[in-house]
Amino acid sequence: MRTRAGLCYVSDMNTGSDPEAILIVEDERPVADALSRVLRMPQSGGYRVASCESGMAALAALQAERYDLMITDLRMPGMNGIELIERARQISPSTRSILITAFGTTEIEARARNLANAYLPKPFSFQDFLRAVKTALTAPPVPLRSVMVFSEEGLQAIQRRLEQLLVDTDAVSVVLPDWSGQLLVECGRRVESQTDVLFALLGNSMAAVTEVARLLNEVDGFDLHYHEGQLYEVYAAMVSNTIFLALLFDRRMAGSRIGLVSLYMRRAIEELRGLLTTATVEPDDMLGPGLGLGLGAEFSDALDDAFSFEAGHPG
């Protein structure tokens, strides 16, 4: 398939009850060919594979065909991989994505984990590549970030409830992030472990929890995610379809007490669900009395322009 924006090479793209369809976006043809061959091998999954040389060609391909997964390099001429993932989600929200790059940084990784289902730094083995593909295909699509606007009174009520939970449990920090890892409300003190990557990873886990609840038709279920480390304990549970509650404990200050924390979290989540419903207002005026949390398309585009990666570099 040829597009005006570039080339898209299609192979084994049949219709019907075939294996998952994967789109590879890579401007270095030998790399794209090698990845395509691996994915088409029966022992790898026998996936249906197409490849494109540019982001614009990939967007055209997503409009023409349905793909279960898009794998893109970060640095490509014209449009980088992160920009491509952002635009692709608008065209095909159900398409999962993997970002691969040889120029990874902490900032790039954090941003990639907010947008993509997997992040794969180069160099990587074919085993690592296939593991990332299988993980991405079994994960729910990363949700589109939407605007959530709270009234001032509603925000204060949510803040007070989190502060009460902080006191009840003796937690170090209590936070209310969305799936992407963006903090909506927080209280307590920050510790070194609290990074965008941490909350983005927790968000991925919580997205999977929500998908399990949906499949079981248990919308208001309580599924507690628990991590016990040497220094810290982390508890997380969904509050709504896109928002979760997370508590961080310093093990040097208090021992494990999962039963007590679970009880207080259940009570807090029940109240927070009601508070979120009454506190949310229509985002008609982002500069009005409400407080906007989250980024709409226009705000996201403005930030992307300010912090975008330079285009035109080799992948």
C-alpha positions as CSV (number, residue, x, y, z in Angstrom):
1,M,0.0,0.0,0.0
2,R,1.5,3.3,-1.1
3,T,0.6,6.6,0.5
4,R,1.5,10.2,-0.3
5,A,3.2,10.4,3.1
6,G,5.4,7.4,2.7
7,L,5.5,3.7,2.1
8,C,3.6,1.0,3.9
9,Y,4.5,-2.6,3.1
10,V,1.8,-5.2,3.7
11,S,2.3,-8.9,4.1
12,D,0.0,-11.7,5.1
13,M,-2.8,-9.2,5.9
14,N,-5.9,-11.4,5.4
15,T,-9.3,-11.0,6.9
16,G,-11.3,-13.4,9.0
17,S,-10.4,-15.2,12.2
18,D,-6.6,-14.8,11.7
19,P,-3.9,-14.1,14.3
20,E,-3.5,-10.6,15.6
21,A,-2.4,-7.9,13.2
22,I,0.7,-5.9,14.0
23,L,2.0,-2.6,12.4
24,I,5.7,-1.9,12.5
25,V,6.8,1.7,12.0
26,E,10.5,1.9,11.4
27,D,12.4,4.1,8.8
28,E,15.3,1.6,8.7
29,R,14.1,-1.0,6.3
30,P,16.4,-3.9,7.4
31,V,15.3,-3.5,11.0
32,A,11.6,-3.5,10.0
33,D,12.2,-6.6,7.8
34,A,14.0,-8.5,10.7
35,L,11.2,-7.7,13.2
36,S,8.5,-8.7,10.7
37,R,10.2,-12.0,10.0
38,V,10.4,-12.8,13.7
39,L,6.7,-12.0,14.3
40,R,5.5,-14.0,11.3
41,M,7.3,-17.2,12.5
42,P,4.8,-19.8,13.7
43,Q,6.7,-20.4,16.9
44,S,6.5,-16.7,17.7
45,G,2.8,-16.4,17.1
46,G,2.4,-16.3,13.4
47,Y,1.2,-12.7,13.5
48,R,0.0,-10.8,10.5
49,V,2.4,-8.0,9.9
50,A,2.6,-4.8,7.9
51,S,5.4,-2.2,8.1
52,C,5.6,1.6,7.4
53,E,8.6,3.9,7.0
54,S,7.0,7.0,8.5
55,G,4.4,8.2,11.0
56,M,2.2,9.7,8.4
57,A,2.1,6.4,6.5
58,A,1.3,4.6,9.7
59,L,-1.7,6.9,10.4
60,A,-3.0,6.3,6.9
61,A,-2.6,2.5,7.5
62,L,-4.5,2.7,10.7
63,Q,-7.4,4.5,9.0
64,A,-7.5,1.8,6.3
65,E,-7.0,-1.4,8.4
66,R,-7.6,-2.5,11.9
67,Y,-4.4,-3.4,13.9
68,D,-4.2,-4.9,17.3
69,L,-0.7,-3.6,18.0
70,M,1.6,-0.8,16.6
71,I,5.3,-1.0,17.2
72,T,7.2,2.2,16.5
73,D,10.7,3.6,16.8
74,L,11.1,6.9,18.6
75,R,13.3,8.9,16.2
76,M,12.0,9.0,12.7
77,P,12.0,11.8,10.0
78,G,8.9,14.0,10.2
79,M,7.1,12.6,13.2
80,N,8.6,10.9,16.3
81,G,7.2,7.8,17.8
82,I,5.6,9.5,20.8
83,E,3.8,11.9,18.6
84,L,2.7,9.0,16.4
85,I,1.3,7.1,19.4
86,E,-0.7,10.2,20.6
87,R,-2.2,10.7,17.1
88,A,-2.8,7.0,16.5
89,R,-4.9,6.7,19.7
90,Q,-7.3,9.3,18.3
91,I,-7.7,7.2,15.1
92,S,-7.7,3.7,16.6
93,P,-8.1,3.7,20.5
94,S,-8.2,-0.1,20.6
95,T,-4.7,-0.5,19.0
96,R,-2.0,-1.3,21.6
97,S,1.4,0.3,21.2
98,I,5.1,-0.4,21.9
99,L,7.8,2.3,21.8
100,I,11.3,1.2,21.0
101,T,14.4,3.5,21.1
102,A,18.1,3.6,21.4
103,F,17.9,7.1,22.9
104,G,16.0,6.4,26.1
105,T,16.0,8.7,29.1
106,T,14.1,8.8,32.3
107,E,11.8,11.5,30.9
108,I,11.2,9.6,27.6
109,E,10.5,6.4,29.5
110,A,8.0,8.1,31.8
111,R,6.2,9.7,28.9
112,A,6.2,6.5,26.9
113,R,4.7,4.5,29.8
114,N,1.9,7.1,30.0
115,L,1.0,6.5,26.4
116,A,2.2,3.1,25.3
117,N,1.5,-0.5,26.5
118,A,5.2,-1.3,26.6
119,Y,8.6,0.5,26.4
120,L,11.6,-1.3,24.9
121,P,15.0,0.3,25.0
122,K,17.6,-0.8,22.4
123,P,19.5,-3.0,22.2
124,F,17.1,-5.8,22.9
125,S,17.0,-9.5,22.2
126,F,14.3,-11.2,20.1
127,Q,13.2,-12.9,23.3
128,D,12.7,-9.5,25.0
129,F,10.9,-8.2,21.9
130,L,8.5,-11.1,21.7
131,R,7.9,-10.9,25.4
132,A,6.9,-7.3,25.1
133,V,4.7,-8.0,22.1
134,K,2.8,-10.8,24.0
135,T,2.5,-8.6,27.1
136,A,1.1,-5.6,25.1
137,L,-1.4,-7.8,23.2
138,T,-2.9,-9.1,26.4
139,A,-3.0,-5.7,28.1
140,P,-6.0,-3.4,27.8
141,P,-5.5,-0.4,25.5
142,V,-4.1,2.7,27.3
143,P,-7.1,5.0,27.8
144,L,-7.3,8.4,26.2
145,R,-6.6,11.2,28.7
146,S,-9.6,13.3,29.2
147,V,-10.3,16.5,31.0
148,M,-11.6,16.2,34.6
149,V,-12.6,19.4,36.2
150,F,-13.5,19.6,39.9
151,S,-15.4,22.4,41.6
152,E,-13.3,24.1,44.3
153,E,-15.6,22.8,47.1
154,G,-15.5,19.3,45.6
155,L,-11.7,19.3,45.4
156,Q,-11.5,20.4,49.0
157,A,-13.8,17.6,50.1
158,I,-11.7,15.0,48.3
159,Q,-8.6,16.5,49.8
160,R,-10.1,16.3,53.3
161,R,-11.0,12.6,52.8
162,L,-7.5,11.7,51.7
163,E,-6.0,13.6,54.7
164,Q,-8.3,11.6,57.0
165,L,-7.2,8.3,55.3
166,L,-3.6,9.4,55.8
167,V,-4.2,9.9,59.6
168,D,-6.2,6.7,59.9
169,T,-3.6,4.5,58.3
170,D,-0.4,6.3,59.3
171,A,0.7,6.3,55.7
172,V,3.5,8.4,54.4
173,S,1.7,9.5,51.3
174,V,-1.9,9.1,49.9
175,V,-2.4,9.9,46.2
176,L,-5.3,9.8,43.7
177,P,-3.8,9.3,40.2
178,D,-5.5,8.4,36.9
179,W,-4.5,5.4,34.7
180,S,-1.7,7.5,33.0
181,G,-0.1,8.1,36.3
182,Q,-1.0,11.8,36.5
183,L,-1.7,12.9,40.0
184,L,-5.1,14.4,40.5
185,V,-4.9,14.9,44.3
186,E,-2.2,14.0,46.9
187,C,-1.5,14.5,50.5
188,G,1.3,13.5,52.9
189,R,5.0,13.8,52.0
190,R,6.8,12.9,48.9
191,V,9.6,10.3,49.0
192,E,12.3,9.5,46.6
193,S,10.4,6.5,45.2
194,Q,7.5,8.7,44.1
195,T,8.1,9.3,40.4
196,D,6.0,9.6,37.3
197,V,7.2,6.1,36.2
198,L,6.0,4.6,39.5
199,F,2.5,5.9,39.1
200,A,2.4,5.1,35.4
201,L,3.3,1.5,36.2
202,L,0.7,1.3,38.9
203,G,-1.8,2.8,36.4
204,N,-1.1,0.0,34.0
205,S,-1.7,-2.6,36.7
206,M,-4.9,-0.8,37.7
207,A,-6.1,-0.7,34.1
208,A,-5.7,-4.5,33.9
209,V,-7.7,-4.8,37.2
210,T,-10.5,-2.7,35.7
211,E,-10.6,-4.9,32.6
212,V,-10.9,-8.1,34.8
213,A,-13.8,-6.5,36.7
214,R,-15.5,-5.6,33.4
215,L,-15.2,-9.1,32.1
216,L,-16.6,-10.5,35.4
217,N,-19.4,-7.8,35.3
218,E,-18.3,-6.6,38.7
219,V,-18.2,-2.8,38.3
220,D,-18.1,-1.9,42.0
221,G,-15.7,-4.7,43.1
222,F,-12.7,-4.2,45.4
223,D,-9.3,-5.5,44.1
224,L,-6.4,-4.6,46.3
225,H,-2.9,-4.4,44.7
226,Y,-0.2,-4.9,47.3
227,H,3.6,-4.5,47.0
228,E,5.9,-5.3,49.9
229,G,9.5,-4.1,49.5
230,Q,12.4,-3.8,51.9
231,L,11.8,-0.1,52.5
232,Y,8.2,0.6,51.4
233,E,4.8,-0.9,51.1
234,V,2.4,0.2,48.3
235,Y,-1.4,-0.4,48.3
236,A,-3.6,0.5,45.4
237,A,-7.2,0.0,44.4
238,M,-9.5,1.3,41.7
239,V,-12.0,4.1,42.6
240,S,-13.6,4.6,39.2
241,N,-12.9,3.3,35.7
242,T,-9.9,5.6,35.2
243,I,-8.9,6.7,38.8
244,F,-7.2,4.7,41.5
245,L,-6.2,5.3,45.1
246,A,-2.6,4.5,46.2
247,L,-1.1,4.5,49.7
248,L,2.7,4.5,50.4
249,F,4.1,3.2,53.8
250,D,7.6,3.4,55.1
251,R,8.4,0.0,56.6
252,R,11.1,1.5,58.8
253,M,8.3,3.4,60.6
254,A,5.6,0.8,60.9
255,G,5.2,-2.9,60.2
256,S,2.8,-4.6,57.7
257,R,-0.9,-4.3,58.5
258,I,-2.7,-5.2,55.3
259,G,-6.0,-6.0,57.0
260,L,-6.3,-2.6,58.7
261,V,-5.2,-0.7,55.5
262,S,-7.7,-2.7,53.4
263,L,-10.5,-1.9,55.7
264,Y,-9.8,1.9,55.7
265,M,-9.3,1.9,51.9
266,R,-12.6,0.2,51.3
267,R,-14.4,2.9,53.4
268,A,-12.5,5.7,51.7
269,I,-13.2,4.4,48.2
270,E,-16.9,4.2,48.9
271,E,-16.9,7.8,50.0
272,L,-14.6,9.0,47.2
273,R,-16.9,7.5,44.5
274,G,-19.7,9.7,45.7
275,L,-17.4,12.7,46.1
276,L,-16.0,12.3,42.6
277,T,-19.5,12.3,41.2
278,T,-20.6,15.4,42.9
279,A,-17.3,17.3,42.6
280,T,-16.9,16.8,38.8
281,V,-18.2,19.7,36.7
282,E,-18.5,20.3,33.0
283,P,-15.2,21.6,31.6
284,D,-16.9,24.5,29.7
285,D,-14.5,27.1,31.1
286,M,-11.1,25.9,32.2
287,L,-10.4,29.4,33.7
288,G,-13.7,29.5,35.6
289,P,-14.4,28.5,39.2
290,G,-13.6,24.9,38.6
291,L,-10.1,23.4,38.8
292,G,-9.0,21.4,35.7
293,L,-7.2,18.2,36.3
294,G,-5.9,16.3,33.3
295,L,-5.1,17.5,29.8
296,G,-7.5,18.0,26.9
297,A,-6.3,17.8,23.4
298,E,-5.6,21.5,23.0
299,F,-3.6,21.7,26.3
300,S,-1.8,18.5,25.5
301,D,-0.8,19.8,22.0
302,A,0.5,23.0,23.5
303,L,2.7,21.1,26.0
304,D,3.8,18.8,23.2
305,D,4.9,21.8,21.2
306,A,6.8,23.2,24.1
307,F,8.6,19.9,25.1
308,S,8.6,18.0,21.8
309,F,11.6,16.0,20.7
310,E,13.4,17.3,17.6
311,A,12.1,15.7,14.5
312,G,14.2,14.5,11.6
313,H,16.8,12.5,13.5
314,P,17.6,8.9,12.5
315,G,15.8,6.2,14.5
